[in-house]
Amino acid sequence: MNADLHCHSTISDGQLAPADVARRAHAGGVTLWALTDHDEVRGQAQARQAAEDLGMRYLGGVEISVTWASRTVHIVGLNIDPECSTLIDGLARTRNGRAARAEAIGERLAALGIPDAYEGALRYVSNPDMISRTHFARDLVERGYAASAQEVFSRYLGDGKPGNVTHRWAKLADAVHWIQAAGGEAVIAHPGRYAYTPVEFDALFGEFIDLGGKAIEVITGSHTPDQYREYAEVAKRFGFEASRGSDFHAVEEGRVDLGSLPPLPSSLTPVWNRWL
């Protein structure tokens, strides 16, 4: 099963429309696919139709921004009903404030000697409600302030960096509740990206389990090969099911393409087993 259950379209911060992401996933050999746009489900109908037309199995998906211990964590929801009012209303509340935050990021970057960053980021935005740091990163790379999006985050826009503006996202309990209300399964996305101590990680995983969370991403485009092994062991230790996804945003952006990841270790239980 070549499952790719984490990727993005122009509905959030990707560069391809949902149907084009579907076609790229199919060309990459994906057989089970989910589009998981940030805090938004308006691309789900297009994604499902395109996937089914291509012969791929499809799971409704979303990626919800959460604030936990003063840092941003992402929770993927899989096999969701995108028409669930509880989920839709919760995501709308989560999206509120993105525009004001983006303007504040633009002001901070201007103070750092990078003018017109907000206007530049808007050039990459298809959905104005979803302007994000990724759009700023594309503009800064295009204008030569950094060589890559990764460099933009490490110098300017990552947590604690001088251009970032902290935003209070959803609570972990809210995100898990919305996903469960929509009939889906909550998954902690790319845990290797979060700068938590071992004690904090144990607390995060424990709270997630108490809320009914059962899975984490193990094989993901945001993890290194060493982290594949590390989080496979974490999954075993906590009894988590495992998910897999490229975290694809754009061609030539990111470490891996749709469908190109190695398989999950055979010792883990795939999160998708319950739906096939």
MARVEXBA-952946 format. One record per residue (C-alpha): residue number from 1; residue in three letters; x, y, z. Coordinates in Angstrom, 3 decimals, decimal comma. Example, Ala and Ser with C-alpha at 12.3 -4.5 7.8 and 13.67 -1.06 7.14 Angstrom:
BEGIN
<r pos="1" code="Ala" u="12,300" v="-4,500" w="7,800"/>
<r pos="2" code="Ser" u="13,670" v="-1,060" w="7,140"/>
***
This chain:
BEGIN
<r pos="1" code="Met" u="0,000" v="0,000" w="0,000"/>
<r pos="2" code="Asn" u="1,613" v="3,239" w="-1,153"/>
<r pos="3" code="Ala" u="-0,243" v="5,587" w="1,189"/>
<r pos="4" code="Asp" u="0,413" v="9,327" w="1,164"/>
<r pos="5" code="Leu" u="-1,779" v="10,865" w="3,845"/>
<r pos="6" code="His" u="-0,297" v="14,339" w="4,287"/>
<r pos="7" code="Cys" u="-0,084" v="16,980" w="1,544"/>
<r pos="8" code="His" u="-1,354" v="20,437" w="0,653"/>
<r pos="9" code="Ser" u="-3,015" v="22,332" w="-2,184"/>
<r pos="10" code="Thr" u="-3,781" v="25,935" w="-3,123"/>
<r pos="11" code="Ile" u="-6,681" v="25,752" w="-0,655"/>
<r pos="12" code="Ser" u="-4,035" v="26,344" w="2,053"/>
<r pos="13" code="Asp" u="-0,313" v="26,816" w="1,338"/>
<r pos="14" code="Gly" u="0,365" v="24,430" w="-1,526"/>
<r pos="15" code="Gln" u="1,101" v="25,517" w="-5,091"/>
<r pos="16" code="Leu" u="-1,105" v="23,028" w="-6,981"/>
<r pos="17" code="Ala" u="-4,893" v="22,823" w="-7,124"/>
<r pos="18" code="Pro" u="-6,468" v="19,784" w="-5,405"/>
<r pos="19" code="Ala" u="-7,039" v="17,898" w="-8,666"/>
<r pos="20" code="Asp" u="-3,442" v="18,569" w="-9,759"/>
<r pos="21" code="Val" u="-2,133" v="17,239" w="-6,438"/>
<r pos="22" code="Ala" u="-4,236" v="14,128" w="-7,046"/>
<r pos="23" code="Arg" u="-2,699" v="13,664" w="-10,479"/>
<r pos="24" code="Arg" u="0,820" v="14,082" w="-9,102"/>
<r pos="25" code="Ala" u="0,099" v="11,572" w="-6,337"/>
<r pos="26" code="His" u="-1,213" v="9,065" w="-8,876"/>
<r pos="27" code="Ala" u="1,821" v="9,592" w="-11,109"/>
<r pos="28" code="Gly" u="4,007" v="8,914" w="-8,068"/>
<r pos="29" code="Gly" u="2,381" v="5,525" w="-7,521"/>
<r pos="30" code="Val" u="0,130" v="6,492" w="-4,608"/>
<r pos="31" code="Thr" u="-2,762" v="4,072" w="-4,103"/>
<r pos="32" code="Leu" u="-4,272" v="5,533" w="-0,904"/>
<r pos="33" code="Trp" u="-4,347" v="9,314" w="-0,689"/>
<r pos="34" code="Ala" u="-5,548" v="12,142" w="1,542"/>
<r pos="35" code="Leu" u="-5,383" v="15,879" w="0,960"/>
<r pos="36" code="Thr" u="-4,762" v="17,554" w="4,334"/>
<r pos="37" code="Asp" u="-4,880" v="21,307" w="3,890"/>
<r pos="38" code="His" u="-4,189" v="23,504" w="6,900"/>
<r pos="39" code="Asp" u="-7,339" v="24,385" w="8,864"/>
<r pos="40" code="Glu" u="-9,485" v="24,099" w="5,722"/>
<r pos="41" code="Val" u="-11,663" v="21,456" w="4,042"/>
<r pos="42" code="Arg" u="-12,978" v="23,310" w="0,995"/>
<r pos="43" code="Gly" u="-10,775" v="21,270" w="-1,356"/>
<r pos="44" code="Gln" u="-12,060" v="17,900" w="-0,213"/>
<r pos="45" code="Ala" u="-14,792" v="17,386" w="-2,817"/>
<r pos="46" code="Gln" u="-12,409" v="18,213" w="-5,669"/>
<r pos="47" code="Ala" u="-9,712" v="15,970" w="-4,209"/>
<r pos="48" code="Arg" u="-12,033" v="12,988" w="-3,732"/>
<r pos="49" code="Gln" u="-13,501" v="13,265" w="-7,230"/>
<r pos="50" code="Ala" u="-10,069" v="13,497" w="-8,843"/>
<r pos="51" code="Ala" u="-8,712" v="10,596" w="-6,772"/>
<r pos="52" code="Glu" u="-11,638" v="8,328" w="-7,599"/>
<r pos="53" code="Asp" u="-11,450" v="9,227" w="-11,296"/>
<r pos="54" code="Leu" u="-7,806" v="8,116" w="-11,219"/>
<r pos="55" code="Gly" u="-8,569" v="4,877" w="-9,361"/>
<r pos="56" code="Met" u="-6,992" v="5,872" w="-6,038"/>
<r pos="57" code="Arg" u="-8,652" v="5,196" w="-2,715"/>
<r pos="58" code="Tyr" u="-9,340" v="8,436" w="-0,886"/>
<r pos="59" code="Leu" u="-9,587" v="9,466" w="2,773"/>
<r pos="60" code="Gly" u="-10,967" v="12,872" w="3,733"/>
<r pos="61" code="Gly" u="-8,285" v="14,863" w="5,513"/>
<r pos="62" code="Val" u="-7,289" v="18,082" w="7,273"/>
<r pos="63" code="Glu" u="-4,307" v="19,411" w="9,244"/>
<r pos="64" code="Ile" u="-5,246" v="21,495" w="12,288"/>
<r pos="65" code="Ser" u="-2,931" v="24,060" w="13,879"/>
<r pos="66" code="Val" u="-2,688" v="23,631" w="17,661"/>
<r pos="67" code="Thr" u="-0,879" v="25,565" w="20,368"/>
<r pos="68" code="Trp" u="0,566" v="23,248" w="23,016"/>
<r pos="69" code="Ala" u="3,110" v="24,368" w="25,639"/>
<r pos="70" code="Ser" u="3,547" v="27,697" w="23,822"/>
<r pos="71" code="Arg" u="4,541" v="26,052" w="20,526"/>
<r pos="72" code="Thr" u="2,684" v="25,110" w="17,360"/>
<r pos="73" code="Val" u="1,801" v="21,448" w="16,837"/>
<r pos="74" code="His" u="-0,075" v="20,082" w="13,834"/>
<r pos="75" code="Ile" u="-2,752" v="17,414" w="14,163"/>
<r pos="76" code="Val" u="-3,834" v="15,596" w="11,020"/>
<r pos="77" code="Gly" u="-7,389" v="14,312" w="10,825"/>
<r pos="78" code="Leu" u="-7,946" v="11,297" w="8,554"/>
<r pos="79" code="Asn" u="-11,144" v="9,715" w="7,218"/>
<r pos="80" code="Ile" u="-13,110" v="12,806" w="8,202"/>
<r pos="81" code="Asp" u="-16,500" v="13,937" w="6,952"/>
<r pos="82" code="Pro" u="-15,677" v="17,400" w="5,516"/>
<r pos="83" code="Glu" u="-19,316" v="18,458" w="5,847"/>
<r pos="84" code="Cys" u="-19,385" v="18,013" w="9,634"/>
<r pos="85" code="Ser" u="-20,566" v="21,322" w="11,111"/>
<r pos="86" code="Thr" u="-18,559" v="20,872" w="14,325"/>
<r pos="87" code="Leu" u="-15,346" v="20,554" w="12,308"/>
<r pos="88" code="Ile" u="-16,203" v="23,374" w="9,897"/>
<r pos="89" code="Asp" u="-17,079" v="25,796" w="12,695"/>
<r pos="90" code="Gly" u="-13,941" v="24,917" w="14,670"/>
<r pos="91" code="Leu" u="-11,690" v="25,422" w="11,654"/>
<r pos="92" code="Ala" u="-13,292" v="28,803" w="10,944"/>
<r pos="93" code="Arg" u="-12,452" v="29,939" w="14,475"/>
<r pos="94" code="Thr" u="-8,903" v="28,679" w="14,100"/>
<r pos="95" code="Arg" u="-8,379" v="30,597" w="10,849"/>
<r pos="96" code="Asn" u="-9,414" v="33,895" w="12,420"/>
<r pos="97" code="Gly" u="-6,458" v="36,171" w="12,974"/>
<r pos="98" code="Arg" u="-4,225" v="34,910" w="10,154"/>
<r pos="99" code="Ala" u="-4,495" v="38,174" w="8,186"/>
<r pos="100" code="Ala" u="-3,591" v="40,367" w="11,162"/>
<r pos="101" code="Arg" u="-0,714" v="38,049" w="12,034"/>
<r pos="102" code="Ala" u="0,584" v="38,231" w="8,452"/>
<r pos="103" code="Glu" u="0,565" v="42,018" w="8,495"/>
<r pos="104" code="Ala" u="2,499" v="41,961" w="11,780"/>
<r pos="105" code="Ile" u="5,057" v="39,549" w="10,273"/>
<r pos="106" code="Gly" u="5,474" v="41,971" w="7,378"/>
<r pos="107" code="Glu" u="6,163" v="44,806" w="9,827"/>
<r pos="108" code="Arg" u="8,761" v="42,745" w="11,698"/>
<r pos="109" code="Leu" u="10,537" v="41,774" w="8,490"/>
<r pos="110" code="Ala" u="10,564" v="45,414" w="7,393"/>
<r pos="111" code="Ala" u="12,279" v="46,310" w="10,659"/>
<r pos="112" code="Leu" u="14,879" v="43,656" w="9,824"/>
<r pos="113" code="Gly" u="15,585" v="45,317" w="6,476"/>
<r pos="114" code="Ile" u="13,230" v="43,274" w="4,296"/>
<r pos="115" code="Pro" u="10,621" v="45,655" w="2,838"/>
<r pos="116" code="Asp" u="7,264" v="44,774" w="1,269"/>
<r pos="117" code="Ala" u="7,253" v="41,173" w="2,569"/>
<r pos="118" code="Tyr" u="3,520" v="41,206" w="3,260"/>
<r pos="119" code="Glu" u="2,757" v="42,395" w="-0,258"/>
<r pos="120" code="Gly" u="5,182" v="39,827" w="-1,614"/>
<r pos="121" code="Ala" u="3,580" v="36,992" w="0,318"/>
<r pos="122" code="Leu" u="0,164" v="37,948" w="-1,043"/>
<r pos="123" code="Arg" u="1,410" v="37,163" w="-4,566"/>
<r pos="124" code="Tyr" u="1,544" v="33,490" w="-3,599"/>
<r pos="125" code="Val" u="-1,830" v="33,305" w="-1,841"/>
<r pos="126" code="Ser" u="-4,771" v="31,608" w="-3,557"/>
<r pos="127" code="Asn" u="-6,998" v="31,616" w="-0,468"/>
<r pos="128" code="Pro" u="-6,622" v="34,967" w="1,377"/>
<r pos="129" code="Asp" u="-7,951" v="33,403" w="4,597"/>
<r pos="130" code="Met" u="-4,951" v="31,074" w="4,640"/>
<r pos="131" code="Ile" u="-1,929" v="33,372" w="4,305"/>
<r pos="132" code="Ser" u="0,926" v="31,737" w="6,198"/>
<r pos="133" code="Arg" u="4,640" v="31,823" w="6,877"/>
<r pos="134" code="Thr" u="5,138" v="29,512" w="3,885"/>
<r pos="135" code="His" u="3,924" v="32,280" w="1,567"/>
<r pos="136" code="Phe" u="6,417" v="34,696" w="3,122"/>
<r pos="137" code="Ala" u="9,165" v="32,113" w="2,694"/>
<r pos="138" code="Arg" u="8,464" v="31,794" w="-1,033"/>
<r pos="139" code="Asp" u="8,653" v="35,555" w="-1,465"/>
<r pos="140" code="Leu" u="11,916" v="35,865" w="0,471"/>
<r pos="141" code="Val" u="13,520" v="33,088" w="-1,563"/>
<r pos="142" code="Glu" u="12,294" v="34,630" w="-4,820"/>
<r pos="143" code="Arg" u="13,799" v="38,002" w="-3,856"/>
<r pos="144" code="Gly" u="17,116" v="36,530" w="-2,770"/>
<r pos="145" code="Tyr" u="16,924" v="37,033" w="0,995"/>
<r pos="146" code="Ala" u="17,449" v="33,297" w="1,526"/>
<r pos="147" code="Ala" u="18,436" v="30,285" w="-0,548"/>
<r pos="148" code="Ser" u="15,558" v="28,075" w="0,572"/>
<r pos="149" code="Ala" u="12,350" v="28,061" w="2,567"/>
<r pos="150" code="Gln" u="14,181" v="26,109" w="5,269"/>
<r pos="151" code="Glu" u="16,705" v="28,942" w="5,573"/>
<r pos="152" code="Val" u="13,886" v="31,483" w="5,866"/>
<r pos="153" code="Phe" u="12,439" v="29,603" w="8,813"/>
<r pos="154" code="Ser" u="15,790" v="29,041" w="10,494"/>
<r pos="155" code="Arg" u="16,753" v="32,742" w="10,197"/>
<r pos="156" code="Tyr" u="13,502" v="34,683" w="10,292"/>
<r pos="157" code="Leu" u="10,195" v="32,869" w="10,705"/>
<r pos="158" code="Gly" u="10,650" v="29,800" w="12,885"/>
<r pos="159" code="Asp" u="9,433" v="29,741" w="16,483"/>
<r pos="160" code="Gly" u="11,443" v="32,294" w="18,457"/>
<r pos="161" code="Lys" u="12,994" v="33,906" w="15,364"/>
<r pos="162" code="Pro" u="12,863" v="37,702" w="14,950"/>
<r pos="163" code="Gly" u="10,299" v="37,819" w="12,133"/>
<r pos="164" code="Asn" u="7,807" v="35,396" w="13,638"/>
<r pos="165" code="Val" u="4,607" v="36,507" w="15,339"/>
<r pos="166" code="Thr" u="3,113" v="34,091" w="17,844"/>
<r pos="167" code="His" u="-0,496" v="33,125" w="17,205"/>
<r pos="168" code="Arg" u="-2,790" v="31,262" w="19,559"/>
<r pos="169" code="Trp" u="-4,190" v="28,323" w="17,613"/>
<r pos="170" code="Ala" u="-6,720" v="25,699" w="18,683"/>
<r pos="171" code="Lys" u="-6,307" v="23,681" w="21,870"/>
<r pos="172" code="Leu" u="-5,221" v="20,053" w="21,453"/>
<r pos="173" code="Ala" u="-8,479" v="18,901" w="23,049"/>
<r pos="174" code="Asp" u="-10,508" v="20,984" w="20,592"/>
<r pos="175" code="Ala" u="-8,681" v="19,673" w="17,523"/>
<r pos="176" code="Val" u="-9,063" v="16,039" w="18,561"/>
<r pos="177" code="His" u="-12,734" v="16,624" w="19,388"/>
<r pos="178" code="Trp" u="-13,476" v="18,219" w="15,998"/>
<r pos="179" code="Ile" u="-11,794" v="15,341" w="14,168"/>
<r pos="180" code="Gln" u="-13,635" v="12,732" w="16,191"/>
<r pos="181" code="Ala" u="-16,955" v="14,566" w="15,694"/>
<r pos="182" code="Ala" u="-16,312" v="14,298" w="11,951"/>
<r pos="183" code="Gly" u="-15,836" v="10,526" w="12,287"/>
<r pos="184" code="Gly" u="-12,085" v="10,708" w="11,769"/>
<r pos="185" code="Glu" u="-8,857" v="9,662" w="13,445"/>
<r pos="186" code="Ala" u="-6,427" v="12,195" w="14,930"/>
<r pos="187" code="Val" u="-2,728" v="11,840" w="14,105"/>
<r pos="188" code="Ile" u="0,186" v="13,868" w="15,502"/>
<r pos="189" code="Ala" u="1,949" v="15,184" w="12,408"/>
<r pos="190" code="His" u="5,752" v="15,041" w="12,020"/>
<r pos="191" code="Pro" u="6,629" v="14,908" w="15,761"/>
<r pos="192" code="Gly" u="10,323" v="15,221" w="14,928"/>
<r pos="193" code="Arg" u="9,801" v="18,879" w="14,010"/>
<r pos="194" code="Tyr" u="8,824" v="19,980" w="17,515"/>
<r pos="195" code="Ala" u="11,480" v="21,361" w="19,859"/>
<r pos="196" code="Tyr" u="10,185" v="19,731" w="23,020"/>
<r pos="197" code="Thr" u="12,195" v="18,109" w="25,788"/>
<r pos="198" code="Pro" u="11,716" v="14,366" w="26,431"/>
<r pos="199" code="Val" u="9,537" v="15,234" w="29,445"/>
<r pos="200" code="Glu" u="7,386" v="17,556" w="27,329"/>
<r pos="201" code="Phe" u="7,039" v="14,931" w="24,600"/>
<r pos="202" code="Asp" u="5,888" v="12,371" w="27,154"/>
<r pos="203" code="Ala" u="3,301" v="14,875" w="28,404"/>
<r pos="204" code="Leu" u="2,126" v="15,659" w="24,856"/>
<r pos="205" code="Phe" u="1,763" v="12,002" w="23,940"/>
<r pos="206" code="Gly" u="0,063" v="11,223" w="27,255"/>
<r pos="207" code="Glu" u="-2,499" v="14,012" w="26,859"/>
<r pos="208" code="Phe" u="-3,122" v="12,993" w="23,251"/>
<r pos="209" code="Ile" u="-3,808" v="9,406" w="24,322"/>
<r pos="210" code="Asp" u="-6,114" v="10,570" w="27,120"/>
<r pos="211" code="Leu" u="-8,114" v="12,538" w="24,532"/>
<r pos="212" code="Gly" u="-8,508" v="9,444" w="22,362"/>
<r pos="213" code="Gly" u="-5,562" v="9,982" w="20,012"/>
<r pos="214" code="Lys" u="-4,153" v="6,753" w="18,610"/>
<r pos="215" code="Ala" u="-1,603" v="7,559" w="15,883"/>
<r pos="216" code="Ile" u="1,516" v="9,535" w="14,948"/>
<r pos="217" code="Glu" u="3,310" v="10,127" w="11,673"/>
<r pos="218" code="Val" u="6,454" v="8,026" w="11,470"/>
<r pos="219" code="Ile" u="7,473" v="8,124" w="7,810"/>
<r pos="220" code="Thr" u="7,062" v="11,719" w="6,650"/>
<r pos="221" code="Gly" u="8,823" v="14,176" w="4,390"/>
<r pos="222" code="Ser" u="9,500" v="16,298" w="7,473"/>
<r pos="223" code="His" u="11,564" v="13,535" w="9,146"/>
<r pos="224" code="Thr" u="15,112" v="12,417" w="8,478"/>
<r pos="225" code="Pro" u="15,863" v="8,690" w="8,058"/>
<r pos="226" code="Asp" u="17,177" v="8,658" w="11,640"/>
<r pos="227" code="Gln" u="13,840" v="10,089" w="12,783"/>
<r pos="228" code="Tyr" u="11,990" v="7,349" w="10,894"/>
<r pos="229" code="Arg" u="13,660" v="4,892" w="13,244"/>
<r pos="230" code="Glu" u="13,276" v="7,120" w="16,310"/>
<r pos="231" code="Tyr" u="9,542" v="7,601" w="15,918"/>
<r pos="232" code="Ala" u="8,969" v="3,981" w="14,994"/>
<r pos="233" code="Glu" u="10,302" v="3,221" w="18,472"/>
<r pos="234" code="Val" u="8,095" v="5,950" w="19,961"/>
<r pos="235" code="Ala" u="5,065" v="4,396" w="18,241"/>
<r pos="236" code="Lys" u="5,911" v="1,014" w="19,729"/>
<r pos="237" code="Arg" u="6,507" v="2,444" w="23,202"/>
<r pos="238" code="Phe" u="3,198" v="4,303" w="23,354"/>
<r pos="239" code="Gly" u="1,160" v="1,805" w="21,349"/>
<r pos="240" code="Phe" u="0,471" v="4,269" w="18,531"/>
<r pos="241" code="Glu" u="-0,642" v="3,313" w="15,081"/>
<r pos="242" code="Ala" u="1,618" v="4,794" w="12,376"/>
<r pos="243" code="Ser" u="0,921" v="7,093" w="9,463"/>
<r pos="244" code="Arg" u="2,891" v="8,048" w="6,364"/>
<r pos="245" code="Gly" u="2,815" v="11,181" w="4,233"/>
<r pos="246" code="Ser" u="5,109" v="13,347" w="2,146"/>
<r pos="247" code="Asp" u="3,917" v="16,746" w="3,495"/>
<r pos="248" code="Phe" u="4,086" v="17,829" w="-0,145"/>
<r pos="249" code="His" u="3,516" v="21,540" w="-0,814"/>
<r pos="250" code="Ala" u="5,067" v="22,284" w="-4,190"/>
<r pos="251" code="Val" u="7,261" v="20,890" w="-6,936"/>
<r pos="252" code="Glu" u="10,939" v="21,352" w="-6,008"/>
<r pos="253" code="Glu" u="9,959" v="22,478" w="-2,512"/>
<r pos="254" code="Gly" u="10,577" v="20,046" w="0,319"/>
<r pos="255" code="Arg" u="12,667" v="16,929" w="0,651"/>
<r pos="256" code="Val" u="10,431" v="14,306" w="-0,977"/>
<r pos="257" code="Asp" u="7,704" v="14,045" w="-3,598"/>
<r pos="258" code="Leu" u="4,293" v="12,427" w="-3,351"/>
<r pos="259" code="Gly" u="4,514" v="8,643" w="-3,126"/>
<r pos="260" code="Ser" u="8,308" v="8,505" w="-2,839"/>
<r pos="261" code="Leu" u="8,718" v="7,712" w="0,858"/>
<r pos="262" code="Pro" u="9,918" v="4,333" w="2,116"/>
<r pos="263" code="Pro" u="7,252" v="2,002" w="3,539"/>
<r pos="264" code="Leu" u="6,320" v="1,888" w="7,196"/>
<r pos="265" code="Pro" u="8,293" v="-0,655" w="9,227"/>
<r pos="266" code="Ser" u="6,486" v="-3,995" w="9,191"/>
<r pos="267" code="Ser" u="6,487" v="-4,029" w="13,005"/>
<r pos="268" code="Leu" u="4,037" v="-1,088" w="13,114"/>
<r pos="269" code="Thr" u="0,274" v="-1,054" w="12,592"/>
<r pos="270" code="Pro" u="-0,718" v="1,349" w="9,797"/>
<r pos="271" code="Val" u="-3,444" v="3,817" w="10,780"/>
<r pos="272" code="Trp" u="-5,284" v="3,002" w="7,550"/>
<r pos="273" code="Asn" u="-5,771" v="-0,695" w="8,335"/>
<r pos="274" code="Arg" u="-9,167" v="-0,013" w="9,944"/>
<r pos="275" code="Trp" u="-10,543" v="1,588" w="6,757"/>
<r pos="276" code="Leu" u="-9,481" v="-0,946" w="4,125"/>
***
